[in-house]
């Protein structure tokens, strides 16, 4: 019962985060009471079209009004959030900072992908809970991470190749996952970003937060931290 409840909660949170990220990235007011619209025909969506995962299935992947194909991005994020919450149900109290961190990472991955923006205010809650539960132990890995963060901060200040938002994300992660795990995640993210930069069409900048987020989710799930 708890697993099902957490899965449904995750679906709703994924849908909400996708909606908020898309609205804030497009300049729309977050406090608007108006329901979302189809990006193709601008028709206001009915309540049943907004039901997480079920809405796109009922429409068979196409807008009910203009028949344009619906992006599956929101559905994939809904499934990811639902799965992350459901699979972590056995150790939910202990992994609360990490679970909130997942949601924050996914939200900022979307905004970074859409507009190269990261929202530092969203990072305080998981970092604060993580610090309250346990302070990061003073290890060699932690000092390496802090030195790396200092270097990345200078790189972000002096060049446009690395953003301060990426540094903020890494600083949040210091408080919710072990330093050695964070180093592993960062190495995987850097390799994936390099491959992505090589095979993708030429761009002035490449959003790095999505690579950090997926590496953190993958490593923490595989190593049993969540």
N, C-alpha and C positions, 0 to 999 in steps of 0.2 A: 504493500500500500504506500509506504514512504517513498519507495523508488519511483512508482508511477506518479505520485504527487510532485516529486522533484523534477521528473522528466517533463511534465506539463508546465511546471513553473519555468523550467529552462527554455521551453519553446516560446512562452510568452515574453520572457526577458530578451531572448534573441530577436523576436519580432520588434519589441519596443526599442532596443538599441539600434537596430538597422534603421528604423523609422527616424529616430532622433539624429543619428549620424547623417542620414541623407538630407534631413531638413536643415540641420545646422550648416552642412556643407554647401547647400544651395541658397542659403541666406533667408530661409523661411523662418517665421517666428515659432519657437518651441512651445509657446503657451497658447497657440491657436486652438480653438475648439473644433475647427473644421477637420473632417476626416481627410485622410490622404487621397490623392488623385492618381489616376492613370497617367504616367509620364507621356503617353502618346496622344490620347484624346482628351486629357484633362478632366475626364468625368470623375466626380466624387465617388469613391468606392463605398459600396454598401457594407453593412456590418459583417455579413457572412463572408465577404471577400477578404476581410481583415483577420479572419480566424487563422492563427498560426498553422502552417502546413496544410490544413484542411482547405483553406481558401483557394490555393493554387490547384489543388486536386479537383475541387468542385468545378473550377473553370477550365480544367484540362489543359492547363499551361498557357491559356490565352485569355486576354481581357474579355470580360462578359459583354462589353459594349462595342469595342472597335476590333476585336479579334486579334490584336497585336500580341506577339509572343511576350510572356512575362518572364523577367529575369529570375533565375533560380537562386540568386545570391542570398536573398532573405531566407529562403527555405533551407539552404545549406547551413546558414548561421544558426537558424532555429534548431535544426537537428544537432549541430555541434554543441550548443548551449544545453539542450536537453540531455544529451548523452553525458556531458561533463558533470552535470549536477547529479544525474542518476547513478553513474558509476562511482561517484564519490560519497554516496549516501552512508556507507558503513563507517566512515571516519569524518563525518560532516563537521562536527565542532572543531576538530583539530586542523582541518584544511580550509576553514572559512576564509582566512586571508588570501589563500591561493585561489579559491573559487571566485572571490570578488575580483582578484587580480586577473583571472581569466576574462571576466566580463569587461573589465576596464581595458585590457589589451585588445580584445576584439573590437570594442567601440573605437579606440584610437587607431587601430589598424584601418578601419573603414575611413575615418576622417583623414588619415595620412595618405591613404590611397586616392581619395577623391580630391583633396585640396592641399595636401602636404601640411596639415595642421594637426597638432597634438594639444590636448587640453589638460594642463597640469592639475587643475582643481579636482579632476576625476581620480588622480593618483593618491591623494592623501588618505582616503578611507582604507584601502588595502594595506598601505604602508604603515598607517597608524595602528591598525589591528595587529599586524605582524610584529611590530615593535613592542606592543603591549604584551603579546603572548610570549615572545622570546627575543632578547637582543642578539644580533649577529655575533657569533663567537669570533674572537680575535685570532685569526689564522693567517697563514701565508697567503692563502687564496683570497681572503678578504682584502689584504693590503694590495695584492695584485689588481683586484677589481677596482679599488679606490684609485690606484695609480693610473689605471686604464681610463677611468672616468675623467680624471683630471686632464689626461692627454686628449680625450675626445672633446672635452669642454673647450680646450684651447683651439682644437681643430674646427669646432663649430663657430667659435668667435672669429677666427681668422679667415675661414674659407666658407664657401657655400655648399661644399660637398657633403657635409654632415650637419644635421640640425640639432638645436638645443633640445627639441622635443624628444629626440632619441636618447639624449643623456638623461633627461627626466625619467623616461621609461626605465632605463637601466638602474637608476637610483632607487626607484620604487621596488624593483626586483631584489635589490640588496636586502630588503627587510622581509621578504616573503619566501625566498628560496635560498638554500646554502650557496656560499660563494663559489665553491668548486663546480656546482651544478650550473650556476650562472655563467661561468667561464666556458663550460661545454656548450651551453645554449648559444652563447655569443659566437663561438667558433663555427658552429653549424649554420647560424644565421648569416655570418659573413661569407661563408663558402656558397650558400644558396643565393645570396644577393649578387655575388660575383658571377655566378652562372646565369642568373636572371639578367644581369646587365649585358652579358655577352650575347645571349640568344634573343633578347627583346629588341624591338625597334629602338633606334638611337633616341635617348632622352637626356635632357640637361640634368635631371635629378631622378633618383629611384627611391620610392618610399621604403624605408628600412624597418619601420615598426611592424608591418605584416610578417617579415622574416623573423624578427625577434619573437613575435607572438606565437607563431606556429612552432618554432624550435622549443620555446618554453613549454607549450602544451604537450608536444611530442615527448620531450625528455622527462618531464615530471610524471607523465602518465606511464611511460615505459619503466621508469625507475621506482614507481610505487610511492612517490611523494604525495600524490593526490588520492 
